[in-house]
Amino acid sequence: MDYLPLFVDVRTRKVVLIGGGVVAARKAELLIKAQADLVVISPTLCTQLQAEHQQNKFVWLAEDYQSIHLDDAFLVIAATDDALLNETVFYDANERKIFVNVVDDQPLCSFIVPSIIDRSPVIVAISSGGTAPVLARLLREKLETMLPTSLGKMAEIAGRWRHKVKETLTNMRERKRFWEKSFSGRFASLVEKGQFSEAEQQLERQLYEPDNHGELILVGAGPGDAGLLTLKGLRVLQSAEVVLYDHLVSEEILELVRRDADKICVGKRAGNHSVSQEETNALIVKFAQQGKKVVRLKGGDPFVFGRGGEELQVAAQAGIPFQVVPGVTAAIGAAAYAGVPLTHREHSQSITFITGHCRENGMELDWQALARGNQTLAIYMGTVKAAKISEQLIQFGRAENTPVAVIGCGTRREQKVVTGKLDELEVLAQQAPAPALIVVGEVAALHQQLAWFGSQTEDIRWRSAVLELA
């Protein structure tokens, strides 16, 4: 280990920064945030430093560097483009036994400024020892996605409770279990939702009246591509104890679930409800009442034809706390990956999301309204009833040659897009793999021009023409 990691308190301590350019401004911003008594040595200042100086954030000595400037300094940073000056600063600081950093010149550094993830009071620092700063930055960016912004507030509240917990729970192992449960359970969820007073009440209940209540988190997995899962959704998956997932959730996303979680498929397919909704509801209640963190993972967005509202009602009736992490809904994701803009100034001024699979004895769709022109229809679960959809839309006035696209396995590697006309919809629906989304409207024709993802696209009219020639 070439460098000993340290977190240094520079509050009210003199820190000298030599340089007045953009690089120096970046260092100054960090030092000001750390509440250092900053002195900047430079004949001129860049625009950013000028603005901060006008706000009295540091002392500016508008002169050339001299070794006397290091008197009483706690730290020194040289950030100039003058190699000889930087070297002089390094040797002057070493003679005075002052820690010094010359930016982007590792041999002239007695300390390294790491890449920082700031969740104050939680700070994460990453360093490559000056050998690969870009790698350290890339690692920081990855970790940024994993650490919720509420982490700092959680630590702040925990700090206020630390003494009380220590007084109440005298056994170190008990305290450890208490905080582990708090940071991964209901307390953490309340802080993330911004319910700080409720979060402290939860700590008090957990401290004096231990309970085994779990919670339900409804998570939208998106249409398939794991890259479309939200950052919050990813964090939740990696803290879940039980995951109840649909068939529509891709294997790539299931791979992101923490390894020791119980994964249970409760999916349904058209005409084959392997697990009934009632059974799913019962599992949610059962596991949550066992004190577990239950994630209900749904393809697309849980509130768009996902029956998420019904499941939350069940949780509410059972007194189970819950929250929702939205997802990229299938229509938005699949259409975007197919190069089909759902709205377009010249072709469609509105979009309607409908499902082709209604509950039995449910209300009939308003076909007259749906058949109006200059609008896009995004139809979920419509392939089985494609013939009826086509027939009804044409009967109520939509032109037979209205462009349509059937997008199978949207956003996934096996995505296939089949395009044609409204009167061909039944045949088109048979060509696309499940799950499939139907798009009706002039925007569907733009697929031929705007397709960018995958290669499995097919226009039924082109295929028919080839068969006729053969």
C-alpha positions as a printed NumPy array, in Angstrom:
array([[  0.   ,   0.   ,   0.   ],
       [  1.706,   3.173,  -1.222],
       [ -0.643,   5.618,   0.523],
       [ -2.324,   5.409,   3.922],
       [ -6.003,   6.379,   3.509],
       [ -6.901,   9.249,   5.838],
       [ -9.827,  11.622,   6.276],
       [ -8.388,  14.965,   7.351],
       [-10.221,  17.724,   9.232],
       [ -9.182,  20.988,   7.525],
       [-11.827,  23.176,   9.141],
       [-10.293,  26.573,  10.076],
       [ -6.833,  25.312,   9.07 ],
       [ -4.74 ,  27.243,   6.565],
       [ -4.606,  25.519,   3.195],
       [ -2.578,  27.147,   0.427],
       [ -3.607,  26.733,  -3.213],
       [ -1.16 ,  27.945,  -5.847],
       [ -2.866,  28.623,  -9.169],
       [ -5.852,  30.565, -10.459],
       [ -7.085,  28.529, -13.425],
       [ -9.888,  26.025, -14.02 ],
       [ -8.   ,  23.134, -12.384],
       [ -7.321,  25.262,  -9.314],
       [-11.024,  26.191,  -9.233],
       [-11.981,  22.516,  -8.958],
       [ -9.636,  22.058,  -6.01 ],
       [-10.854,  25.281,  -4.405],
       [-14.464,  24.106,  -4.636],
       [-13.588,  20.959,  -2.693],
       [-11.585,  22.824,  -0.056],
       [-14.304,  25.415,   0.456],
       [-16.836,  22.635,   0.927],
       [-14.53 ,  21.123,   3.564],
       [-14.489,  24.535,   5.325],
       [-10.734,  25.079,   4.976],
       [ -9.183,  28.492,   5.683],
       [ -8.212,  28.788,   2.023],
       [ -5.529,  31.097,   0.653],
       [ -5.16 ,  31.28 ,  -3.142],
       [ -1.844,  32.495,  -4.591],
       [ -2.081,  33.664,  -8.216],
       [ -1.676,  36.936, -10.144],
       [ -5.023,  36.263, -11.883],
       [ -8.181,  34.248, -11.275],
       [-10.48 ,  32.421, -13.678],
       [-14.162,  33.408, -13.83 ],
       [-15.296,  30.761, -11.331],
       [-12.668,  31.723,  -8.747],
       [-13.471,  35.405,  -9.217],
       [-17.125,  34.722,  -8.404],
       [-16.228,  32.751,  -5.277],
       [-13.755,  35.397,  -4.134],
       [-16.441,  38.062,  -4.445],
       [-18.482,  35.961,  -1.987],
       [-15.512,  36.021,   0.456],
       [-15.025,  32.273,   0.291],
       [-11.21 ,  32.531,   0.381],
       [ -8.304,  34.94 ,   0.723],
       [ -6.673,  35.936,  -2.566],
       [ -3.077,  37.079,  -2.771],
       [ -2.719,  38.499,  -6.286],
       [  1.032,  37.97 ,  -6.547],
       [  3.64 ,  35.465,  -7.63 ],
       [  4.367,  32.544,  -5.331],
       [  7.066,  32.868,  -2.654],
       [  8.129,  30.28 ,  -0.113],
       [  6.988,  32.572,   2.711],
       [  3.395,  31.894,   1.595],
       [  3.714,  28.409,   3.131],
       [  4.291,  29.683,   6.649],
       [  1.758,  28.103,   9.061],
       [  0.153,  26.127,   6.214],
       [ -1.485,  22.802,   7.032],
       [ -1.764,  21.551,   3.429],
       [ -0.486,  22.805,   0.084],
       [ -1.825,  22.178,  -3.417],
       [ -0.047,  23.357,  -6.559],
       [ -2.332,  23.611,  -9.59 ],
       [ -0.439,  25.616, -12.196],
       [  0.745,  24.813, -15.731],
       [  4.296,  25.911, -14.794],
       [  6.286,  22.702, -14.167],
       [  9.24 ,  24.55 , -12.614],
       [  6.965,  26.474, -10.214],
       [  5.14 ,  23.263,  -9.209],
       [  8.456,  21.569,  -8.469],
       [  9.58 ,  24.551,  -6.383],
       [  6.383,  24.401,  -4.321],
       [  6.905,  20.679,  -3.733],
       [ 10.448,  21.105,  -2.408],
       [  9.514,  24.127,  -0.28 ],
       [  6.658,  22.175,   1.314],
       [  8.851,  19.129,   1.952],
       [ 11.461,  21.27 ,   3.706],
       [  8.727,  22.525,   6.063],
       [  7.301,  18.959,   6.468],
       [  3.934,  20.094,   5.052],
       [  1.769,  17.698,   3.059],
       [  1.769,  18.758,  -0.597],
       [ -0.051,  17.735,  -3.75 ],
       [  0.991,  18.801,  -7.244],
       [ -1.999,  18.144,  -9.469],
       [ -1.47 ,  15.378, -12.053],
       [  2.17 ,  14.851, -11.067],
       [  2.339,  11.825,  -8.769],
       [  6.095,  11.971,  -7.963],
       [  5.54 ,  15.47 ,  -6.567],
       [  2.787,  14.426,  -4.147],
       [  2.992,  13.466,  -0.489],
       [ -0.802,  13.028,  -0.462],
       [ -3.391,  12.143,  -3.096],
       [ -6.812,  13.744,  -3.504],
       [ -9.13 ,  10.791,  -4.219],
       [-12.332,  10.563,  -6.244],
       [-15.098,  11.332,  -3.769],
       [-18.7  ,  10.228,  -3.294],
       [-20.275,  12.772,  -0.987],
       [-23.178,  11.612,   1.131],
       [-22.177,  13.749,   4.094],
       [-21.541,  12.786,   6.779],
       [-20.827,   9.573,   4.854],
       [-17.864,  10.044,   2.527],
       [-16.51 ,   7.388,   0.182],
       [-13.045,   7.982,  -1.281],
       [-11.457,   6.014,  -4.13 ],
       [ -7.84 ,   6.261,  -5.189],
       [ -5.551,   4.453,  -7.586],
       [ -2.521,   5.984,  -5.873],
       [ -2.169,   8.38 ,  -8.779],
       [ -1.532,   5.606, -11.291],
       [ -4.932,   5.538, -13.038],
       [ -7.15 ,   8.493, -12.047],
       [ -9.623,   7.809, -14.877],
       [-10.165,   4.284, -13.507],
       [-10.818,   5.734, -10.055],
       [-13.357,   8.114, -11.582],
       [-15.128,   5.262, -13.391],
       [-15.32 ,   3.28 , -10.149],
       [-16.754,   6.331,  -8.403],
       [-19.43 ,   6.676, -11.075],
       [-20.444,   3.033, -10.618],
       [-20.605,   3.359,  -6.845],
       [-22.622,   6.588,  -7.138],
       [-25.438,   4.572,  -8.69 ],
       [-25.431,   2.131,  -5.787],
       [-25.529,   4.583,  -2.897],
       [-28.865,   6.336,  -2.302],
       [-28.832,  10.09 ,  -1.824],
       [-30.615,   9.537,   1.5  ],
       [-27.545,   7.787,   2.93 ],
       [-26.213,  10.952,   4.551],
       [-29.512,  11.764,   6.253],
       [-29.714,   8.193,   7.498],
       [-26.253,   8.486,   9.043],
       [-27.137,  11.858,  10.55 ],
       [-30.215,  10.467,  12.294],
       [-28.315,   7.352,  13.397],
       [-25.648,   9.584,  14.915],
       [-28.25 ,  11.299,  17.1  ],
       [-29.553,   7.911,  18.276],
       [-26.219,   6.207,  18.788],
       [-25.867,   7.091,  22.477],
       [-29.452,   6.133,  23.302],
       [-29.062,   2.782,  21.549],
       [-25.81 ,   2.143,  23.394],
       [-27.478,   2.879,  26.739],
       [-30.483,   0.646,  25.985],
       [-28.689,  -2.255,  24.32 ],
       [-25.598,  -2.953,  26.416],
       [-24.62 ,  -6.033,  24.43 ],
       [-22.514,  -5.18 ,  21.372],
       [-24.   ,  -8.025,  19.335],
       [-27.541,  -6.724,  20.035],
       [-26.54 ,  -3.228,  18.926],
       [-25.044,  -4.612,  15.756],
       [-28.256,  -6.503,  14.929],
       [-30.309,  -3.398,  15.704],
       [-28.391,  -1.191,  13.286],
       [-28.193,  -3.862,  10.573],
       [-31.973,  -4.21 ,  10.646],
       [-32.429,  -0.431,  10.714],
       [-30.159,   0.307,   7.757],
       [-31.743,  -2.382,   5.578],
       [-35.338,  -2.196,   6.756],
       [-38.263,   0.096,   7.43 ],
       [-36.151,   2.893,   8.923],
       [-34.078,   3.167,   5.731],
       [-37.221,   3.138,   3.565],
       [-38.79 ,   5.986,   5.556],
       [-35.64 ,   8.112,   5.299],
       [-35.495,   7.518,   1.547],
       [-39.104,   8.716,   1.252],
       [-38.224,  11.889,   3.191],
       [-40.385,  10.912,   6.191],
       [-37.766,  11.78 ,   8.792],
       [-39.947,  12.115,  11.891],
       [-41.607,   8.774,  11.084],
       [-38.139,   7.271,  10.617],
       [-37.134,   8.321,  14.14 ],
       [-40.4  ,   6.945,  15.494],
       [-39.549,   3.669,  13.766],
       [-36.158,   3.594,  15.513],
       [-37.843,   4.134,  18.866],
       [-40.369,   1.372,  18.261],
       [-37.648,  -0.96 ,  17.114],
       [-35.546,  -0.15 ,  20.18 ],
       [-38.192,  -0.473,  22.865],
       [-40.884,  -2.564,  21.187],
       [-39.189,  -4.934,  18.746],
       [-41.526,  -6.136,  16.001],
       [-41.307,  -8.41 ,  13.009],
       [-43.265,  -6.337,  10.523],
       [-41.89 ,  -6.429,   7.013],
       [-42.77 ,  -4.275,   4.016],
       [-43.779,  -4.522,   0.377],
       [-41.983,  -2.676,  -2.397],
       [-43.586,  -2.676,  -5.825],
       [-40.85 ,  -2.387,  -8.471],
       [-41.203,  -1.832, -12.202],
       [-38.558,  -3.859, -14.038],
       [-39.065,  -2.147, -17.384],
       [-39.734,  -3.964, -20.676],
       [-36.698,  -6.257, -20.619],
       [-33.361,  -4.532, -21.167],
       [-31.64 ,  -4.531, -17.761],
       [-30.179,  -1.116, -18.579],
       [-33.679,   0.367, -18.329],
       [-34.093,  -0.664, -14.692],
       [-34.001,   2.458, -12.522],
       [-31.15 ,   3.021, -10.072],
       [-33.603,   2.933,  -7.191],
       [-35.056,  -0.301,  -8.507],
       [-31.565,  -1.812,  -8.594],
       [-30.847,  -0.79 ,  -5.003],
       [-34.142,  -2.288,  -3.835],
       [-33.47 ,  -5.585,  -5.629],
       [-30.127,  -5.861,  -3.904],
       [-31.665,  -5.441,  -0.466],
       [-34.737,  -7.663,  -0.957],
       [-35.255, -10.839,   1.048],
       [-38.096, -12.201,  -1.118],
       [-38.745, -11.358,  -4.788],
       [-42.074, -12.325,  -6.372],
       [-41.602, -11.836, -10.108],
       [-43.574, -12.092, -13.36 ],
       [-42.782, -14.068, -16.521],
       [-42.205, -10.71 , -18.238],
       [-39.141,  -9.981, -16.088],
       [-35.994, -10.8  , -18.078],
       [-33.257, -13.146, -16.876],
       [-30.79 , -10.255, -17.036],
       [-32.786,  -8.364, -14.422],
       [-33.272, -11.413, -12.222],
       [-29.474, -11.757, -12.181],
       [-29.349,  -8.428, -10.349],
       [-31.327,  -9.745,  -7.368],
       [-29.136, -10.362,  -4.33 ],
       [-27.916, -13.969,  -4.242],
       [-29.462, -15.054,  -0.951],
       [-32.959, -13.714,  -1.709],
       [-35.841, -16.12 ,  -2.31 ],
       [-37.012, -15.732,  -5.926],
       [-40.527, -16.971,  -6.623],
       [-42.193, -16.814, -10.035],
       [-45.852, -15.793,  -9.795],
       [-46.223, -15.035, -13.471],
       [-49.255, -15.386, -15.658],
       [-49.478, -15.956, -19.382],
       [-52.5  , -15.565, -21.614],
       [-54.757, -18.566, -21.018],
       [-52.389, -20.067, -18.424],
       [-52.534, -18.567, -14.94 ],
       [-49.964, -20.797, -13.262],
       [-50.304, -18.725, -10.083],
       [-53.609, -16.988,  -9.436],
       [-53.76 , -13.38 ,  -8.297],
       [-55.252, -14.528,  -5.006],
       [-52.245, -16.808,  -4.407],
       [-49.875, -13.939,  -5.187],
       [-51.706, -11.681,  -2.744],
       [-51.496, -14.361,  -0.074],
       [-47.731, -14.738,  -0.591],
       [-47.219, -10.98 ,  -0.252],
       [-49.055, -10.925,   3.06 ],
       [-47.417, -14.131,   4.322],
       [-43.81 , -13.049,   3.742],
       [-44.319,  -9.451,   4.878],
       [-45.921, -10.626,   8.113],
       [-42.828, -12.765,   8.677],
       [-40.882,  -9.512,   8.868],
       [-39.31 ,  -9.817,   5.436],
       [-38.602,  -7.158,   2.824],
       [-40.791,  -8.297,  -0.065],
       [-40.271,  -6.993,  -3.594],
       [-43.052,  -7.507,  -6.11 ],
       [-41.156,  -7.259,  -9.394],
       [-43.254,  -6.556, -12.466],
       [-42.432,  -6.13 , -16.13 ],
       [-42.843,  -2.571, -17.388],
       [-44.456,  -0.239, -14.876],
       [-46.52 ,  -1.773, -12.057],
       [-49.275,   0.828, -12.362],
       [-49.796,   0.415, -16.129],
       [-51.87 ,  -2.75 , -16.691],
       [-49.817,  -4.457, -13.983],
       [-52.447,  -4.855, -11.258],
       [-50.069,  -3.089,  -8.908],
       [-52.87 ,  -1.036,  -7.409],
       [-54.778,  -4.178,  -6.474],
       [-51.768,  -5.659,  -4.707],
       [-51.148,  -2.477,  -2.748],
       [-54.771,  -2.497,  -1.641],
       [-54.227,  -5.995,  -0.246],
       [-51.102,  -4.808,   1.587],
       [-52.919,  -1.774,   2.983],
       [-55.787,  -3.926,   4.263],
       [-53.254,  -6.191,   6.025],
       [-51.48 ,  -3.197,   7.596],
       [-48.287,  -3.827,   5.628],
       [-46.153,  -0.722,   4.854],
       [-45.433,  -0.289,   1.148],
       [-43.798,   1.893,  -1.458],
       [-43.6  ,   1.991,  -5.255],
       [-40.583,   2.222,  -7.568],
       [-41.904,   3.062, -11.057],
       [-40.481,   1.445, -14.17 ],
       [-40.217,   2.231, -17.87 ],
       [-43.56 ,   1.031, -19.169],
       [-43.563,  -1.454, -22.046],
       [-45.163,   0.905, -24.559],
       [-42.567,   3.631, -23.987],
       [-39.57 ,   1.278, -23.977],
       [-40.571,  -1.094, -26.77 ],
       [-41.68 ,   1.694, -29.107],
       [-38.463,   3.638, -28.534],
       [-36.304,   0.574, -29.264],
       [-38.372,  -0.108, -32.383],
       [-37.9  ,   3.432, -33.69 ],
       [-41.621,   4.24 , -33.373],
       [-42.239,   7.671, -31.813],
       [-45.59 ,   7.418, -30.058],
       [-46.337,  11.067, -30.773],
       [-45.269,  13.156, -33.744],
       [-46.218,  16.686, -34.658],
       [-47.242,  15.715, -38.184],
       [-48.903,  12.368, -37.469],
       [-50.166,  12.019, -33.905],
       [-51.165,  14.557, -31.302],
       [-52.201,  12.054, -28.615],
       [-51.595,   8.535, -27.44 ],
       [-53.924,   6.069, -25.738],
       [-52.771,   3.049, -23.761],
       [-55.277,   0.191, -23.82 ],
       [-55.273,  -3.498, -23.03 ],
       [-56.653,  -6.109, -25.363],
       [-57.203,  -8.464, -22.462],
       [-60.049,  -7.148, -20.321],
       [-61.573,  -8.922, -17.343],
       [-64.588, -11.077, -18.079],
       [-67.871,  -9.153, -18.208],
       [-65.83 ,  -5.945, -18.177],
       [-66.806,  -2.74 , -19.965],
       [-66.423,  -2.781, -23.736],
       [-63.827,  -0.389, -25.139],
       [-65.014,   2.86 , -26.679],
       [-64.163,   1.839, -30.239],
       [-65.604,   4.997, -31.758],
       [-63.19 ,   7.163, -29.746],
       [-60.281,   4.806, -30.398],
       [-60.906,   4.807, -34.159],
       [-60.383,   8.557, -34.533],
       [-57.428,   9.598, -36.666],
       [-54.301,  11.568, -35.689],
       [-53.753,   9.504, -32.58 ],
       [-51.626,   6.52 , -31.596],
       [-52.941,   3.396, -29.921],
       [-50.513,   1.364, -27.822],
       [-52.19 ,  -1.963, -27.151],
       [-50.945,  -4.268, -24.433],
       [-51.8  ,  -7.985, -24.468],
       [-53.607,  -7.586, -27.757],
       [-52.189, -10.305, -30.009],
       [-54.769, -12.938, -29.036],
       [-57.606, -10.579, -29.961],
       [-55.837,  -8.916, -32.896],
       [-58.625,  -9.888, -35.32 ],
       [-61.314,  -8.252, -33.194],
       [-59.198,  -5.127, -32.618],
       [-58.642,  -4.712, -36.354],
       [-62.296,  -5.397, -37.164],
       [-63.679,  -2.954, -34.589],
       [-61.316,  -0.107, -35.458],
       [-62.113,  -0.415, -39.18 ],
       [-65.84 ,  -0.724, -38.484],
       [-65.821,   2.528, -36.524],
       [-63.903,   4.488, -39.137],
       [-60.173,   3.868, -38.93 ],
       [-58.716,   3.397, -42.418],
       [-57.795,  -0.157, -43.443],
       [-54.363,   1.005, -44.579],
       [-53.491,   2.655, -41.254],
       [-49.885,   1.656, -40.463],
       [-49.406,  -0.79 , -37.602],
       [-46.388,  -2.342, -35.895],
       [-46.242,  -5.406, -33.683],
       [-43.163,  -5.323, -31.453],
       [-42.24 ,  -8.693, -29.984],
       [-39.816,  -8.978, -27.055],
       [-39.244,  -5.229, -27.16 ],
       [-35.847,  -3.939, -25.915],
       [-34.433,  -7.466, -25.688],
       [-31.793,  -9.077, -27.878],
       [-34.493, -11.191, -29.555],
       [-36.656,  -8.166, -30.386],
       [-38.616,  -8.546, -33.618],
       [-40.737,  -5.845, -35.246],
       [-43.368,  -6.711, -37.857],
       [-45.067,  -3.87 , -39.728],
       [-47.981,  -3.626, -42.106],
       [-51.556,  -2.294, -42.362],
       [-54.454,  -2.398, -39.95 ],
       [-56.406,  -4.932, -42.034],
       [-53.376,  -7.284, -41.782],
       [-53.124,  -7.078, -37.995],
       [-54.26 , -10.63 , -37.288],
       [-51.532, -12.091, -39.521],
       [-48.932,  -9.671, -38.162],
       [-49.708, -10.623, -34.563],
       [-48.96 , -14.266, -35.379],
       [-45.455, -13.356, -36.595],
       [-44.166, -11.57 , -33.482],
       [-42.816, -13.423, -30.437],
       [-44.461, -12.877, -27.054],
       [-44.688, -10.632, -25.181],
       [-45.787,  -8.269, -27.92 ],
       [-47.02 ,  -4.694, -28.098],
       [-49.275,  -3.452, -30.901],
       [-48.917,   0.127, -32.142],
       [-51.665,   1.498, -34.403],
       [-51.233,   4.838, -36.136],
       [-49.268,   6.716, -38.762],
       [-46.212,   6.796, -36.48 ],
       [-45.807,   3.025, -36.95 ],
       [-44.627,   3.66 , -40.515],
       [-41.657,   5.627, -39.177],
       [-40.101,   2.373, -37.987],
       [-38.628,   1.808, -41.452],
       [-36.767,   5.118, -41.176],
       [-35.945,   5.274, -37.459],
       [-35.225,   1.649, -36.48 ],
       [-31.922,   1.536, -34.628],
       [-31.959,  -1.483, -32.284],
       [-31.588,  -5.106, -33.363],
       [-31.952,  -6.488, -36.858],
       [-35.099,  -8.645, -36.808],
       [-37.576,  -6.389, -38.556],
       [-40.053,  -7.436, -41.178],
       [-42.644,  -5.7  , -43.349],
       [-45.442,  -8.14 , -44.216],
       [-46.103,  -6.43 , -47.562],
       [-42.437,  -6.891, -48.614],
       [-42.569, -10.567, -47.592],
       [-45.826, -11.122, -49.467],
       [-44.368,  -9.548, -52.601],
       [-41.354, -11.847, -52.462],
       [-43.609, -14.912, -52.098],
       [-45.684, -13.828, -55.109],
       [-42.549, -13.419, -57.253],
       [-41.367, -16.858, -56.195]])
